[in-house]
Amino acid sequence: MKHNKRHDPTASKDNRKTLRKNLTPAEAFLWKQLQEKKLSGRKFRRQHGIDRYIVDFYCAKEALIIELDGEVHMNATAEEYDNIRTGYLEKLGFKILRFENKMVFENLPSVLMEIRDSFKLKMIHIHVPSPSRGRWIAAEPARRKGLSADLSPYTKSF
């Protein structure tokens, strides 16, 4: 019996590869901010396959999908397809954020903030003196609702 692979299915491999090589200008612009764990240390993949769909960007740690919508999405047929697709992916447990291409170019800081705000876990940094020198280290993730202990004197804003 053949195993049904949910992520990066073989059937869409060539299509995903082609899409990665031919990103839209908005996708390429946002990818520069997401690649190499630049956004809060989260790893994103571009043109990632989930079942029969290919999503623009995917973060496994956050179960987060980011979709960029250009002119092709601005009609009734495309909107209906996007709604069906979004509903299916949400039923699988993914959170989907959608941005218009124009917003990525004109309000990139706001887009990145919205993505960051959607993260389930927040990282805190604590200054721990060592015998040779003090340095910042990553501590356990802090839940969005707050920390059990007050570490505010030891945290660094970013």
Secondary structure as UniProt FT lines:
FT   HELIX           10..12
FT   HELIX           13..21
FT   HELIX           25..34
FT   HELIX           35..37
FT   TURN            38..41
FT   STRAND          45..50
FT   TURN            51..52
FT   STRAND          53..59
FT   TURN            60..63
FT   STRAND          64..69
FT   HELIX           71..73
FT   HELIX           76..91
FT   TURN            92..93
FT   STRAND          95..100
FT   HELIX           101..106
FT   HELIX           108..117
FT   STRAND          121..122
FT   STRAND          125..129
FT   STRAND          134..138
FT   STRAND          142..143
FT   TURN            144..145
FT   HELIX           152..154
//
